[in-house]
Amino acid sequence: MGKVIYSVFSSLDGYNTDAERDFSWAFPDDTVVAALTADLASVSTYLYGRRMYETMAVWETDPTAAEGSPESANFAEVWKGADKVVFSSTLEDVWTERTRLEPSFTLNTLERAKAEASGDLTIEGPTLAGTALLLGAVDVVELLICPVTVGAGTKVFPDGLKLGFRLVRERRFDNGMVQVSYEVDRP
């Protein structure tokens, strides 16, 4: 069974979005996009909440999203080729290929997604990932740290989370972003 990887952009002060829910400060350059796309080689399934799904669906529904660069086009193809599971009690339907809707996130629905996956799974978005972290269901945390502080917003980690991590990789990019990957220490 594949690993569950929490993959997230973070400001230096630990936020995924600012107080206005803006994350434009986190847009990666082509070098970072290429590196992140290469990281997705082992990923067969993306796990999303409603907001993250609505944000990411553009890679399939808006052809101009992939027109920015060859790296963006490559990412779009990788994204479209993966399975997606959207956990939402408010969505009535999904509008991208290879996507299924689950009304709620539970350990049972996560275990089913893992059993059906042919590789690793990413869980994206701090709300859904926060629940998975609190349930002890995340194996790896990959932070792409952006060289900015935003002061408030959506936290990368939920309040009350107490976990140990083991650094397994770090990567620096010329634009000032740093990617760190940690395995979750299991007691």
MOQUI-V345466 format. One record per residue. RES is the residue in one small letter. PHI is phi in radians with two decimals (999 if undefined). NEAR is the number of other ideal C-beta (glycine too) atoms within 8 Angstrom. Layout:
((RES PHI NEAR) (RES PHI NEAR))
//
This chain:
((m 999 4) (g -1.28 13) (k -1.44 7) (v -1.73 16) (i -1.99 14) (y -1.50 14) (s -1.94 9) (v -2.67 14) (f -1.43 8) (s -2.49 12) (s -1.29 15) (l -1.06 9) (d -1.67 7) (g 1.53 8) (y -2.01 14) (n -1.62 14) (t -2.37 10) (d -1.52 13) (a -1.08 7) (e -1.67 6) (r 1.17 8) (d -1.56 7) (f -2.34 10) (s -1.07 5) (w -1.18 10) (a -1.79 10) (f -1.16 6) (p -1.41 12) (d -1.45 8) (d -1.07 10) (t -1.11 11) (v -1.19 13) (v -1.01 13) (a -1.09 10) (a -1.15 11) (l -1.16 12) (t -1.11 11) (a -1.08 7) (d -1.08 10) (l -1.37 11) (a -1.01 5) (s -1.58 8) (v -1.62 14) (s -1.91 11) (t -2.50 16) (y -1.83 13) (l -1.90 15) (y -2.28 14) (g -1.53 12) (r -1.02 11) (r -1.09 8) (m -1.17 11) (y -1.05 15) (e -1.06 7) (t -1.23 7) (m -1.40 11) (a -1.02 10) (v -0.99 8) (w -1.13 12) (e -1.92 9) (t -1.63 7) (d -2.15 6) (p -1.02 5) (t -1.21 5) (a -1.07 10) (a -1.56 11) (e -1.43 7) (g -1.16 5) (s -2.93 7) (p -1.04 6) (e -1.16 11) (s -1.13 13) (a -1.10 10) (n -1.12 10) (f -1.04 14) (a -1.02 12) (e -1.14 9) (v -1.10 10) (w -1.08 11) (k -1.14 11) (g -1.38 6) (a -1.64 12) (d -1.39 11) (k -2.28 14) (v -2.11 14) (v -1.90 14) (f -1.77 13) (s -2.77 11) (s -1.63 5) (t -1.87 4) (l -1.32 10) (e -1.72 2) (d -2.75 5) (v -2.00 10) (w -2.19 6) (t -2.10 10) (e -1.17 5) (r 1.00 8) (t -2.22 12) (r -2.23 8) (l -1.87 10) (e -2.06 10) (p -1.22 6) (s -2.71 7) (f -1.70 10) (t -2.37 6) (l -1.06 7) (n -1.14 6) (t -1.20 12) (l -1.18 14) (e -1.08 8) (r -1.14 8) (a -1.08 12) (k -1.13 11) (a -1.15 7) (e -1.47 7) (a -1.34 13) (s -1.67 4) (g -2.77 9) (d -1.29 12) (l -2.18 16) (t -1.82 13) (i -2.01 13) (e -2.12 13) (g 1.74 12) (p -1.15 12) (t -1.23 9) (l -1.13 15) (a -1.13 13) (g -1.04 11) (t -1.09 10) (a -1.11 15) (l -1.10 14) (l -1.13 9) (l -1.47 8) (g 1.31 6) (a -1.83 8) (v -1.84 13) (d -1.71 7) (v -2.41 13) (v -2.04 11) (e -2.04 13) (l -1.80 12) (l -1.83 15) (i -1.51 11) (c -1.74 12) (p -1.37 7) (v -2.76 7) (t -1.97 6) (v -2.10 12) (g 1.45 8) (a -3.00 6) (g 2.48 13) (t -1.55 9) (k -1.24 10) (v -1.19 10) (f -2.05 8) (p -1.29 10) (d -1.04 4) (g 1.49 5) (l -1.33 9) (k -2.26 3) (l -2.44 7) (g -1.78 5) (f -2.33 9) (r -2.09 7) (l -1.14 8) (v -2.05 7) (r -2.89 7) (e -2.44 8) (r -2.50 8) (r -1.90 5) (f -2.04 13) (d -1.09 4) (n -1.43 9) (g 1.67 7) (m -1.29 12) (v -2.29 10) (q -1.84 15) (v -2.17 11) (s -2.10 12) (y -2.22 12) (e -1.50 9) (v -1.33 11) (d -1.31 8) (r -1.67 4) (p -1.11 2))
//
